[in-house]
Amino acid sequence: MKEANMKTVTLAAAQMISQDGCILDNLARASHMAALAKTQGAACVLFPEFMPQGYRLTPELWDAAECFDGPTVHWLGETARNLGVYVGTSFLEAKNGHFFNTFVLAEPSGKIAGAVRKRSPSMWEAYFFKGERGNPYVDTDLGRIGVGICFDNHTYEVASAIQQSGIDLMLMPHSYCTPTQTTKMTSQADIDQLNGRPGLVARLYNQWFGVPVLMCNKSGPWNSPVPDTTLGVPQGFRFSGRSTLLDADGTLAAQLGDEEAVLVGSVTLDPALKKQTRPAKYSRYIYPGSPGREIIRLMEWRGSLSYHFSSLRKQKASTVRMENFG
């Protein structure tokens, strides 16, 4: 017999292909996937990072930014209310002359339960939005839901903040892409390791904190120019998918390949299994890796300087209007 304070909940990850800059089309596509998840019993539907905007890392990304009361947040509330489920994704938010990567979770009533902003723009992202440190969770009737946006999950800073937050469930929206072709610098073993990394991070949080973890990644090819070619020009990259749901006890409840699909599975929120294990620390990461990855910090530093001094960024962020989206 289950304890009274245990909850069984069905969760869904919509592993979606997003078209760059096509917000309304992406939201329409997402509506179909959310409805499909609902028919399979989902009480909460998670979409990938930047589901509405896509992932084109050029100044064109700014043209797809929204205010908080723009199309994406409106869609989240409307979809949640119509389906009677929780719905969450992140979008590019414009506020006070800046851009943020903001995750928003809507309740089944249609009310916005809360928002979490990405703390650490990774690699080329630093050229296009800034980070913000806030509480990495949203309180809901389901419990306290931890949120880590893509690279944030991979950092000791966010893992440590989650450890101290007493969460009941962890959501990890990603836009994680990897090479599909070997080179002199990248072996098939390297590609395999990169493909498995978001799943590894989900497993680590599950082990350390004893809560269910839902990782939702994108699907499809990634084709974008980049502002910094220190690590070369990405070619033949693809969003690696592999969205994953882990139950509190570590059981793999569901997992996808790299195709566009909806993952659905049931997990148990069990306070008796919750832990507050201190995360592992490898420089700023929670897993070991090549010392060469520290060059990414240099890329991010250059990106943050470019962002800070960009007159185009200031102009674009200050002129975002809802009517731009029809």
C-alpha positions as YAML, in Angstrom:
chain: A
units: angstrom
residues:
- id: 1
  name: MET
  ca: [0.00, 0.00, 0.00]
- id: 2
  name: LYS
  ca: [1.39, 3.41, -0.97]
- id: 3
  name: GLU
  ca: [2.12, 6.03, 1.66]
- id: 4
  name: ALA
  ca: [-0.30, 8.96, 1.63]
- id: 5
  name: ASN
  ca: [2.42, 11.44, 0.72]
- id: 6
  name: MET
  ca: [3.55, 9.50, -2.35]
- id: 7
  name: LYS
  ca: [2.28, 10.58, -5.77]
- id: 8
  name: THR
  ca: [2.27, 8.78, -9.09]
- id: 9
  name: VAL
  ca: [2.39, 11.17, -12.03]
- id: 10
  name: THR
  ca: [2.60, 10.67, -15.79]
- id: 11
  name: LEU
  ca: [5.11, 12.92, -17.54]
- id: 12
  name: ALA
  ca: [5.80, 13.62, -21.19]
- id: 13
  name: ALA
  ca: [8.74, 15.00, -23.17]
- id: 14
  name: ALA
  ca: [7.90, 16.39, -26.60]
- id: 15
  name: GLN
  ca: [11.12, 15.75, -28.55]
- id: 16
  name: MET
  ca: [10.37, 18.21, -31.30]
- id: 17
  name: ILE
  ca: [11.91, 19.64, -34.47]
- id: 18
  name: SER
  ca: [11.83, 23.45, -34.26]
- id: 19
  name: GLN
  ca: [12.10, 25.69, -37.31]
- id: 20
  name: ASP
  ca: [14.38, 28.68, -36.75]
- id: 21
  name: GLY
  ca: [12.47, 31.92, -36.26]
- id: 22
  name: CYS
  ca: [9.05, 30.39, -37.01]
- id: 23
  name: ILE
  ca: [7.40, 30.96, -33.63]
- id: 24
  name: LEU
  ca: [3.75, 30.58, -34.57]
- id: 25
  name: ASP
  ca: [4.42, 27.51, -36.71]
- id: 26
  name: ASN
  ca: [6.46, 25.92, -33.93]
- id: 27
  name: LEU
  ca: [3.74, 26.61, -31.37]
- id: 28
  name: ALA
  ca: [1.14, 25.06, -33.69]
- id: 29
  name: ARG
  ca: [3.32, 21.96, -34.06]
- id: 30
  name: ALA
  ca: [3.79, 21.86, -30.29]
- id: 31
  name: SER
  ca: [0.02, 22.01, -29.75]
- id: 32
  name: HIS
  ca: [-0.40, 18.73, -31.63]
- id: 33
  name: MET
  ca: [2.36, 17.07, -29.59]
- id: 34
  name: ALA
  ca: [0.89, 18.32, -26.31]
- id: 35
  name: ALA
  ca: [-2.53, 16.96, -27.28]
- id: 36
  name: LEU
  ca: [-0.96, 13.61, -28.18]
- id: 37
  name: ALA
  ca: [0.76, 13.48, -24.79]
- id: 38
  name: LYS
  ca: [-2.55, 14.23, -23.08]
- id: 39
  name: THR
  ca: [-4.26, 11.31, -24.86]
- id: 40
  name: GLN
  ca: [-1.57, 9.06, -23.34]
- id: 41
  name: GLY
  ca: [-2.33, 10.29, -19.83]
- id: 42
  name: ALA
  ca: [0.35, 12.94, -19.35]
- id: 43
  name: ALA
  ca: [-0.18, 15.40, -16.50]
- id: 44
  name: CYS
  ca: [2.89, 17.46, -17.41]
- id: 45
  name: VAL
  ca: [4.36, 18.07, -20.88]
- id: 46
  name: LEU
  ca: [7.91, 19.37, -21.23]
- id: 47
  name: PHE
  ca: [9.21, 20.92, -24.45]
- id: 48
  name: PRO
  ca: [12.87, 21.55, -25.34]
- id: 49
  name: GLU
  ca: [14.87, 24.70, -24.71]
- id: 50
  name: PHE
  ca: [14.02, 27.45, -27.23]
- id: 51
  name: MET
  ca: [11.21, 25.38, -28.72]
- id: 52
  name: PRO
  ca: [9.46, 28.49, -30.12]
- id: 53
  name: GLN
  ca: [12.53, 30.30, -31.51]
- id: 54
  name: GLY
  ca: [14.69, 27.48, -32.80]
- id: 55
  name: TYR
  ca: [18.46, 27.68, -32.36]
- id: 56
  name: ARG
  ca: [19.99, 29.98, -34.97]
- id: 57
  name: LEU
  ca: [22.95, 31.61, -33.23]
- id: 58
  name: THR
  ca: [23.15, 34.82, -35.24]
- id: 59
  name: PRO
  ca: [21.61, 38.27, -34.60]
- id: 60
  name: GLU
  ca: [18.54, 36.94, -36.42]
- id: 61
  name: LEU
  ca: [17.74, 35.17, -33.15]
- id: 62
  name: TRP
  ca: [16.94, 38.57, -31.64]
- id: 63
  name: ASP
  ca: [14.23, 39.11, -34.27]
- id: 64
  name: ALA
  ca: [12.35, 36.18, -32.74]
- id: 65
  name: ALA
  ca: [12.49, 37.50, -29.16]
- id: 66
  name: GLU
  ca: [9.32, 38.15, -27.19]
- id: 67
  name: CYS
  ca: [8.18, 40.08, -24.15]
- id: 68
  name: PHE
  ca: [6.99, 37.93, -21.25]
- id: 69
  name: ASP
  ca: [3.39, 38.56, -22.27]
- id: 70
  name: GLY
  ca: [4.06, 37.51, -25.86]
- id: 71
  name: PRO
  ca: [2.91, 34.54, -27.95]
- id: 72
  name: THR
  ca: [4.81, 31.79, -26.10]
- id: 73
  name: VAL
  ca: [3.60, 32.56, -22.59]
- id: 74
  name: HIS
  ca: [0.08, 33.10, -23.92]
- id: 75
  name: TRP
  ca: [0.29, 29.73, -25.70]
- id: 76
  name: LEU
  ca: [1.56, 28.00, -22.57]
- id: 77
  name: GLY
  ca: [-1.35, 29.24, -20.47]
- id: 78
  name: GLU
  ca: [-3.95, 28.50, -23.12]
- id: 79
  name: THR
  ca: [-2.62, 25.01, -23.89]
- id: 80
  name: ALA
  ca: [-2.32, 24.11, -20.21]
- id: 81
  name: ARG
  ca: [-5.89, 25.25, -19.55]
- id: 82
  name: ASN
  ca: [-7.38, 23.56, -22.62]
- id: 83
  name: LEU
  ca: [-5.70, 20.22, -21.89]
- id: 84
  name: GLY
  ca: [-5.74, 20.41, -18.09]
- id: 85
  name: VAL
  ca: [-2.00, 19.69, -17.80]
- id: 86
  name: TYR
  ca: [1.24, 21.41, -16.85]
- id: 87
  name: VAL
  ca: [3.17, 22.68, -19.88]
- id: 88
  name: GLY
  ca: [6.68, 24.14, -19.96]
- id: 89
  name: THR
  ca: [9.32, 25.41, -22.37]
- id: 90
  name: SER
  ca: [11.95, 28.13, -22.60]
- id: 91
  name: PHE
  ca: [11.90, 31.10, -24.97]
- id: 92
  name: LEU
  ca: [14.02, 34.15, -25.80]
- id: 93
  name: GLU
  ca: [12.68, 36.92, -23.59]
- id: 94
  name: ALA
  ca: [13.38, 40.63, -24.14]
- id: 95
  name: LYS
  ca: [13.31, 42.84, -21.06]
- id: 96
  name: ASN
  ca: [14.88, 46.17, -20.13]
- id: 97
  name: GLY
  ca: [17.22, 46.21, -23.10]
- id: 98
  name: HIS
  ca: [18.44, 42.64, -22.56]
- id: 99
  name: PHE
  ca: [17.69, 39.13, -23.76]
- id: 100
  name: PHE
  ca: [17.20, 36.13, -21.47]
- id: 101
  name: ASN
  ca: [16.63, 32.40, -21.94]
- id: 102
  name: THR
  ca: [13.51, 32.03, -19.80]
- id: 103
  name: PHE
  ca: [11.72, 28.79, -18.91]
- id: 104
  name: VAL
  ca: [8.04, 29.17, -18.05]
- id: 105
  name: LEU
  ca: [5.73, 26.56, -16.52]
- id: 106
  name: ALA
  ca: [1.95, 26.88, -16.82]
- id: 107
  name: GLU
  ca: [-0.49, 25.12, -14.48]
- id: 108
  name: PRO
  ca: [-3.56, 23.11, -15.58]
- id: 109
  name: SER
  ca: [-5.69, 26.16, -14.71]
- id: 110
  name: GLY
  ca: [-3.79, 28.20, -17.27]
- id: 111
  name: LYS
  ca: [-2.07, 30.27, -14.60]
- id: 112
  name: ILE
  ca: [1.70, 30.74, -14.90]
- id: 113
  name: ALA
  ca: [3.24, 28.79, -12.03]
- id: 114
  name: GLY
  ca: [6.67, 30.37, -12.33]
- id: 115
  name: ALA
  ca: [9.73, 31.07, -14.43]
- id: 116
  name: VAL
  ca: [13.44, 30.19, -14.30]
- id: 117
  name: ARG
  ca: [16.12, 31.93, -16.36]
- id: 118
  name: LYS
  ca: [19.24, 30.23, -17.68]
- id: 119
  name: ARG
  ca: [22.26, 31.13, -15.56]
- id: 120
  name: SER
  ca: [25.16, 30.32, -17.86]
- id: 121
  name: PRO
  ca: [24.89, 30.96, -21.61]
- id: 122
  name: SER
  ca: [27.19, 28.33, -23.12]
- id: 123
  name: MET
  ca: [29.73, 28.83, -25.90]
- id: 124
  name: TRP
  ca: [28.20, 30.93, -28.71]
- id: 125
  name: GLU
  ca: [25.06, 31.63, -26.69]
- id: 126
  name: ALA
  ca: [26.97, 34.27, -24.71]
- id: 127
  name: TYR
  ca: [26.88, 36.52, -27.79]
- id: 128
  name: PHE
  ca: [23.07, 36.58, -27.80]
- id: 129
  name: PHE
  ca: [21.66, 36.57, -24.26]
- id: 130
  name: LYS
  ca: [22.76, 37.08, -20.69]
- id: 131
  name: GLY
  ca: [22.41, 34.82, -17.69]
- id: 132
  name: GLU
  ca: [20.58, 35.50, -14.47]
- id: 133
  name: ARG
  ca: [20.86, 33.77, -11.11]
- id: 134
  name: GLY
  ca: [17.53, 33.06, -9.47]
- id: 135
  name: ASN
  ca: [15.82, 30.17, -7.71]
- id: 136
  name: PRO
  ca: [16.17, 27.05, -9.91]
- id: 137
  name: TYR
  ca: [12.69, 25.75, -9.18]
- id: 138
  name: VAL
  ca: [8.96, 26.37, -9.46]
- id: 139
  name: ASP
  ca: [6.52, 25.51, -6.66]
- id: 140
  name: THR
  ca: [3.36, 23.71, -7.82]
- id: 141
  name: ASP
  ca: [0.59, 21.46, -6.53]
- id: 142
  name: LEU
  ca: [2.71, 18.52, -7.73]
- id: 143
  name: GLY
  ca: [5.54, 19.67, -5.49]
- id: 144
  name: ARG
  ca: [8.69, 21.70, -5.94]
- id: 145
  name: ILE
  ca: [9.87, 21.25, -9.52]
- id: 146
  name: GLY
  ca: [13.55, 21.87, -10.22]
- id: 147
  name: VAL
  ca: [14.44, 23.37, -13.60]
- id: 148
  name: GLY
  ca: [17.79, 23.39, -15.36]
- id: 149
  name: ILE
  ca: [18.07, 24.75, -18.89]
- id: 150
  name: CYS
  ca: [20.48, 22.72, -21.05]
- id: 151
  name: PHE
  ca: [24.09, 23.57, -20.09]
- id: 152
  name: ASP
  ca: [23.05, 24.79, -16.64]
- id: 153
  name: ASN
  ca: [22.36, 21.18, -15.68]
- id: 154
  name: HIS
  ca: [25.95, 20.29, -16.49]
- id: 155
  name: THR
  ca: [27.43, 22.85, -14.08]
- id: 156
  name: TYR
  ca: [28.36, 22.39, -10.45]
- id: 157
  name: GLU
  ca: [26.79, 25.76, -9.65]
- id: 158
  name: VAL
  ca: [23.29, 24.71, -10.67]
- id: 159
  name: ALA
  ca: [23.60, 21.14, -9.38]
- id: 160
  name: SER
  ca: [24.64, 22.56, -6.00]
- id: 161
  name: ALA
  ca: [21.71, 25.00, -6.02]
- id: 162
  name: ILE
  ca: [19.34, 22.14, -6.81]
- id: 163
  name: GLN
  ca: [20.85, 20.09, -3.97]
- id: 164
  name: GLN
  ca: [19.89, 22.83, -1.52]
- id: 165
  name: SER
  ca: [16.39, 23.39, -2.92]
- id: 166
  name: GLY
  ca: [14.58, 20.26, -1.72]
- id: 167
  name: ILE
  ca: [12.98, 19.50, -5.08]
- id: 168
  name: ASP
  ca: [10.46, 16.72, -5.74]
- id: 169
  name: LEU
  ca: [10.94, 16.47, -9.52]
- id: 170
  name: MET
  ca: [13.58, 17.68, -12.00]
- id: 171
  name: LEU
  ca: [12.92, 19.04, -15.51]
- id: 172
  name: MET
  ca: [15.81, 19.46, -17.98]
- id: 173
  name: PRO
  ca: [14.87, 21.16, -21.28]
- id: 174
  name: HIS
  ca: [17.78, 20.94, -23.75]
- id: 175
  name: SER
  ca: [18.86, 22.11, -27.21]
- id: 176
  name: TYR
  ca: [21.82, 19.77, -27.23]
- id: 177
  name: CYS
  ca: [23.46, 19.08, -30.58]
- id: 178
  name: THR
  ca: [26.41, 16.91, -31.54]
- id: 179
  name: PRO
  ca: [28.49, 16.17, -34.66]
- id: 180
  name: THR
  ca: [27.39, 13.31, -36.88]
- id: 181
  name: GLN
  ca: [30.68, 12.84, -38.74]
- id: 182
  name: THR
  ca: [34.10, 11.84, -37.47]
- id: 183
  name: THR
  ca: [37.10, 14.11, -38.12]
- id: 184
  name: LYS
  ca: [40.79, 14.12, -37.25]
- id: 185
  name: MET
  ca: [39.78, 15.78, -33.97]
- id: 186
  name: THR
  ca: [36.56, 13.85, -33.28]
- id: 187
  name: SER
  ca: [36.34, 10.07, -33.15]
- id: 188
  name: GLN
  ca: [33.18, 7.97, -33.14]
- id: 189
  name: ALA
  ca: [33.84, 7.29, -29.46]
- id: 190
  name: ASP
  ca: [33.82, 11.06, -28.86]
- id: 191
  name: ILE
  ca: [30.51, 11.39, -30.69]
- id: 192
  name: ASP
  ca: [28.99, 8.51, -28.73]
- id: 193
  name: GLN
  ca: [30.10, 10.11, -25.47]
- id: 194
  name: LEU
  ca: [28.63, 13.48, -26.44]
- id: 195
  name: ASN
  ca: [25.34, 11.89, -27.48]
- id: 196
  name: GLY
  ca: [25.02, 10.26, -24.09]
- id: 197
  name: ARG
  ca: [25.92, 13.29, -22.02]
- id: 198
  name: PRO
  ca: [22.43, 14.74, -21.33]
- id: 199
  name: GLY
  ca: [21.28, 11.27, -20.27]
- id: 200
  name: LEU
  ca: [24.33, 10.98, -18.02]
- id: 201
  name: VAL
  ca: [23.49, 14.30, -16.39]
- id: 202
  name: ALA
  ca: [19.90, 13.18, -15.82]
- id: 203
  name: ARG
  ca: [21.22, 9.99, -14.21]
- id: 204
  name: LEU
  ca: [23.58, 11.94, -11.92]
- id: 205
  name: TYR
  ca: [20.80, 14.21, -10.63]
- id: 206
  name: ASN
  ca: [18.60, 11.16, -10.11]
- id: 207
  name: GLN
  ca: [21.30, 9.43, -8.08]
- id: 208
  name: TRP
  ca: [22.24, 12.48, -6.03]
- id: 209
  name: PHE
  ca: [18.76, 13.78, -5.23]
- id: 210
  name: GLY
  ca: [16.49, 10.70, -5.36]
- id: 211
  name: VAL
  ca: [13.79, 12.34, -7.48]
- id: 212
  name: PRO
  ca: [12.33, 11.60, -10.92]
- id: 213
  name: VAL
  ca: [14.16, 13.39, -13.74]
- id: 214
  name: LEU
  ca: [12.73, 14.29, -17.15]
- id: 215
  name: MET
  ca: [15.24, 15.38, -19.80]
- id: 216
  name: CYS
  ca: [13.74, 16.70, -23.05]
- id: 217
  name: ASN
  ca: [15.97, 17.39, -26.05]
- id: 218
  name: LYS
  ca: [15.27, 18.58, -29.59]
- id: 219
  name: SER
  ca: [15.33, 16.47, -32.73]
- id: 220
  name: GLY
  ca: [16.49, 17.26, -36.25]
- id: 221
  name: PRO
  ca: [19.51, 18.87, -37.94]
- id: 222
  name: TRP
  ca: [21.25, 21.96, -36.58]
- id: 223
  name: ASN
  ca: [22.51, 24.34, -39.25]
- id: 224
  name: SER
  ca: [23.67, 27.76, -38.09]
- id: 225
  name: PRO
  ca: [26.58, 30.10, -38.62]
- id: 226
  name: VAL
  ca: [28.44, 30.86, -35.39]
- id: 227
  name: PRO
  ca: [30.14, 34.07, -34.23]
- id: 228
  name: ASP
  ca: [33.31, 32.40, -32.93]
- id: 229
  name: THR
  ca: [35.24, 29.72, -34.82]
- id: 230
  name: THR
  ca: [37.80, 28.94, -32.11]
- id: 231
  name: LEU
  ca: [36.55, 25.36, -32.09]
- id: 232
  name: GLY
  ca: [35.98, 25.33, -35.83]
- id: 233
  name: VAL
  ca: [32.83, 25.72, -37.88]
- id: 234
  name: PRO
  ca: [30.15, 23.19, -36.86]
- id: 235
  name: GLN
  ca: [29.15, 21.07, -39.84]
- id: 236
  name: GLY
  ca: [26.86, 18.07, -40.00]
- id: 237
  name: PHE
  ca: [25.53, 18.67, -36.48]
- id: 238
  name: ARG
  ca: [22.24, 17.27, -35.24]
- id: 239
  name: PHE
  ca: [20.16, 17.64, -32.11]
- id: 240
  name: SER
  ca: [20.87, 14.33, -30.45]
- id: 241
  name: GLY
  ca: [17.43, 13.69, -28.97]
- id: 242
  name: ARG
  ca: [17.53, 10.75, -26.55]
- id: 243
  name: SER
  ca: [15.00, 12.35, -24.20]
- id: 244
  name: THR
  ca: [14.93, 10.38, -20.97]
- id: 245
  name: LEU
  ca: [12.64, 9.80, -18.00]
- id: 246
  name: LEU
  ca: [14.03, 8.29, -14.80]
- id: 247
  name: ASP
  ca: [11.93, 7.26, -11.81]
- id: 248
  name: ALA
  ca: [12.96, 8.26, -8.29]
- id: 249
  name: ASP
  ca: [14.48, 4.83, -7.62]
- id: 250
  name: GLY
  ca: [16.66, 5.03, -10.74]
- id: 251
  name: THR
  ca: [14.45, 2.92, -12.99]
- id: 252
  name: LEU
  ca: [14.53, 3.99, -16.64]
- id: 253
  name: ALA
  ca: [10.84, 4.73, -17.24]
- id: 254
  name: ALA
  ca: [11.16, 5.77, -20.89]
- id: 255
  name: GLN
  ca: [13.73, 6.87, -23.48]
- id: 256
  name: LEU
  ca: [13.69, 7.98, -27.12]
- id: 257
  name: GLY
  ca: [16.19, 7.77, -29.96]
- id: 258
  name: ASP
  ca: [16.92, 10.85, -32.07]
- id: 259
  name: GLU
  ca: [13.59, 10.96, -33.94]
- id: 260
  name: GLU
  ca: [10.80, 13.47, -33.42]
- id: 261
  name: ALA
  ca: [8.41, 11.79, -30.97]
- id: 262
  name: VAL
  ca: [6.58, 12.12, -27.68]
- id: 263
  name: LEU
  ca: [7.95, 10.24, -24.68]
- id: 264
  name: VAL
  ca: [5.41, 9.33, -22.00]
- id: 265
  name: GLY
  ca: [5.96, 7.47, -18.74]
- id: 266
  name: SER
  ca: [4.78, 7.29, -15.15]
- id: 267
  name: VAL
  ca: [6.95, 7.94, -12.10]
- id: 268
  name: THR
  ca: [6.48, 8.16, -8.36]
- id: 269
  name: LEU
  ca: [7.23, 11.23, -6.26]
- id: 270
  name: ASP
  ca: [8.39, 9.55, -3.06]
- id: 271
  name: PRO
  ca: [9.70, 11.77, -0.24]
- id: 272
  name: ALA
  ca: [11.28, 8.71, 1.40]
- id: 273
  name: LEU
  ca: [13.72, 8.40, -1.52]
- id: 274
  name: LYS
  ca: [14.81, 12.05, -1.61]
- id: 275
  name: LYS
  ca: [18.47, 12.79, -0.89]
- id: 276
  name: GLN
  ca: [20.77, 15.80, -0.77]
- id: 277
  name: THR
  ca: [24.05, 14.28, -1.90]
- id: 278
  name: ARG
  ca: [26.72, 16.84, -2.71]
- id: 279
  name: PRO
  ca: [27.34, 16.88, -6.48]
- id: 280
  name: ALA
  ca: [30.73, 15.96, -7.89]
- id: 281
  name: LYS
  ca: [32.89, 18.90, -9.00]
- id: 282
  name: TYR
  ca: [35.31, 18.94, -11.94]
- id: 283
  name: SER
  ca: [36.19, 22.61, -12.37]
- id: 284
  name: ARG
  ca: [32.77, 24.08, -13.22]
- id: 285
  name: TYR
  ca: [31.33, 20.75, -14.43]
- id: 286
  name: ILE
  ca: [29.77, 17.75, -12.67]
- id: 287
  name: TYR
  ca: [31.61, 15.14, -14.75]
- id: 288
  name: PRO
  ca: [35.23, 14.73, -15.87]
- id: 289
  name: GLY
  ca: [36.42, 15.81, -19.30]
- id: 290
  name: SER
  ca: [39.34, 17.00, -21.36]
- id: 291
  name: PRO
  ca: [41.28, 20.01, -20.04]
- id: 292
  name: GLY
  ca: [40.76, 21.48, -23.50]
- id: 293
  name: ARG
  ca: [37.13, 22.19, -22.69]
- id: 294
  name: GLU
  ca: [38.28, 25.14, -20.58]
- id: 295
  name: ILE
  ca: [38.76, 27.07, -23.84]
- id: 296
  name: ILE
  ca: [34.98, 27.34, -23.88]
- id: 297
  name: ARG
  ca: [35.30, 29.85, -21.03]
- id: 298
  name: LEU
  ca: [37.35, 32.10, -23.33]
- id: 299
  name: MET
  ca: [34.66, 31.88, -26.00]
- id: 300
  name: GLU
  ca: [32.01, 32.81, -23.45]
- id: 301
  name: TRP
  ca: [34.06, 35.73, -22.14]
- id: 302
  name: ARG
  ca: [34.46, 37.11, -25.66]
- id: 303
  name: GLY
  ca: [30.77, 36.53, -26.27]
- id: 304
  name: SER
  ca: [29.71, 38.35, -23.12]
- id: 305
  name: LEU
  ca: [31.87, 41.35, -24.07]
- id: 306
  name: SER
  ca: [30.37, 41.41, -27.56]
- id: 307
  name: TYR
  ca: [26.87, 41.20, -26.08]
- id: 308
  name: HIS
  ca: [27.54, 43.94, -23.53]
- id: 309
  name: PHE
  ca: [28.83, 46.47, -26.04]
- id: 310
  name: SER
  ca: [26.50, 45.60, -28.92]
- id: 311
  name: SER
  ca: [24.44, 48.62, -29.96]
- id: 312
  name: LEU
  ca: [22.35, 46.33, -32.18]
- id: 313
  name: ARG
  ca: [21.49, 44.16, -29.18]
- id: 314
  name: LYS
  ca: [20.36, 47.19, -27.19]
- id: 315
  name: GLN
  ca: [18.27, 48.47, -30.07]
- id: 316
  name: LYS
  ca: [16.68, 45.09, -30.81]
- id: 317
  name: ALA
  ca: [15.90, 44.29, -27.17]
- id: 318
  name: SER
  ca: [14.29, 47.68, -26.62]
- id: 319
  name: THR
  ca: [11.93, 47.47, -29.60]
- id: 320
  name: VAL
  ca: [10.39, 44.01, -29.23]
- id: 321
  name: ARG
  ca: [6.63, 44.22, -29.52]
- id: 322
  name: MET
  ca: [3.87, 41.61, -29.41]
- id: 323
  name: GLU
  ca: [2.51, 42.83, -32.73]
- id: 324
  name: ASN
  ca: [5.65, 41.63, -34.50]
- id: 325
  name: PHE
  ca: [4.19, 38.13, -34.36]
- id: 326
  name: GLY
  ca: [0.77, 38.83, -35.79]
...
